[in-house]
Amino acid sequence: MNGGIDTATPRTGTGRLVLVLGGLSAVSPFAVDMYAPGFPQIVSSFGTTTAAVQFSLTSCLVGFAAGQLVLGPVSDTLGRRRLLLAGAALFAIFSVVCALAPNLAVFDLARLCQGVAGGAGIVLGRAVISDLFTGAGAARRLTALSVIGSTAPVLAPVLGGAVVGLGSWRLVFAVLAVTGMLLLAGVGYWVPESLPAHRRLPGGSRRAAAAMGRLLRRRALVGHLLVAGCGIGALFAYISGSPFVFQDGYGLSPAVYSLVFATNAAGTVVAGALFARLAGRVRLNTLLTIGVLVMAFATGTLVLLLLAGVSTVPTTWICLFGATFGFGIVLPASTTIILAIGGDAPGAASGLIGGAQFLIGAAAAPLPGAAGATTALSTAVAVLGFALVAAVALFVLARPGEGNGEPETA
């Protein structure tokens, strides 16, 4: 394409491009988790139950999964830019609907649609990077998006707690609507069409589905998809359960609860920064293995402590910090490996990443409260379950010793 913002290489420089794509990667996790501190308010506002409010989280996650599974491979045939613009605009619109929802049914439906629209930013952001950059340049920028994506779900409740403290939970969705409009402007000015017509896959949706099916026949890719998905599952089980564990179970105020999340968010940021520093020196599969084992050890320790009757804020906090630290390594490592294995169809590979993560996350969100009250033990067991499944998928299917997805320079 010619001129303006539709050129194959952004004229504004890669810094602004990555900034916008990072915002698109972050806004969807923020939409998922930012309202978590307002869960008790929403229960009262709609006169419903804890499990019903947690289901609204599931609705959004199902939307994210569906949006990425569809839009990722479709973008390989239609291009990225138009879908990004439509996704940002619809995200803002459905955020407004959430803010104004008169009842839980409307709220759940709006959350589902918000998720579908928000999925565009995540899946297409990764695809744009894969279109425009290769080798070490692509790895660095994908790592940046992965770090943003892994820290956003943990930072979101911290900012959400501050917003809820200023007023109603509905204010969270007003903030998300404004953010969606800003990202729409950012895409319009700074994100080019990264997939020119001659590089698009012909055949429309049929060819897109075939590309996804081809990728799913690769054992190593499926294994890493399960690792990434179970990592997200563990994170969302923690996020959906923690407001009730720390506020209702341990009696912390929303402000102190936000401090707990801030500390764990710092752990995720440090883990992401550590991964970025080590990625060029240590095998990606080795880093991924370390991240999975840290998650499993931390949550396994917490379950044992709780079963032994040791249920305190410090012990629960420390163990969950370990889990989020491990997740901060798992997500960028698994994402980079999957996109390398599926490099012949980056949109489809990116869609599979998002689909696996958010489908499993959708199943995980209500689990801490599935048996009734959400407790520290029910939350820890849910998180541990996903960490253990991730470990099995890693060693049985992904097989880190084979070195799948390692960059050529490694």
QUIGI-V479594 format. One line per field, one symbol per residue. ss: DSSP state (2 for helix, 1 for strand, 0 for the rest). psi: psi as a letter, one per 30 degrees, with the letter a starting at -180 (. if undefined). burial: # if it has 16 or more other C-alpha atoms within 10 Angstrom, else .. A space follows every 50 residues. Layout:
ss: ???
psi: ???
burial: ???
This chain:
ss: 00022200000002222222222222222222200222222222220002 22222222222222222222222222220022222222222222222222 00022222222222222222222222222222002222222222222222 22222222222222220002222222222222222222220000002220 00022222222222220022222222222222222222222222222220 00022222222222222222222222220000022222222222222222 22222220000022222222222222222222222222222022222222 22222222222222202220000002222222222222222222222202 2200000000
psi: lklbgglfkkfflfeeeeeeeeeefeeeeeeeffgefgeeeeeeefhale eeefffeeeeeeeeeeeeeeedeeffffleeeeeeeeeeeeeefeeeeeg kfleeeeeeeeeeeeeeffeeeefeeeeeeefllbeeeeeeeeeeeeeef fefeeefeeeeeeeffblfffefeeeeeeeeeeeeeeeefjljfjleffl klfbeeeeeeeeeeefgjeeeeeeeeeeefeeeeefeeeffeeeeeeeef gkleeeeeeeeeeeeeeeeeeeeeeeefeffkkeeeeeeeeeeeeeeeee eeeeeefggjileeeeeeefeeeeeeefeeeeeeeeeefeehffieeeee eeeeeeefeeeeeeefefgegbkjleeeeeeeeeeeeeeeeeeefeeeif ffgkgklff.
burial: ....#######..#.###.########################..#...# ###############################.###.#############. #..#..##########################.....############# ##############....###########################....# #...#.###.##..##...############################.## .#.#..##.##############.##..#...###.###.########## ###.##....#.#..############################.###### ###################....#####################..#### ..#####...
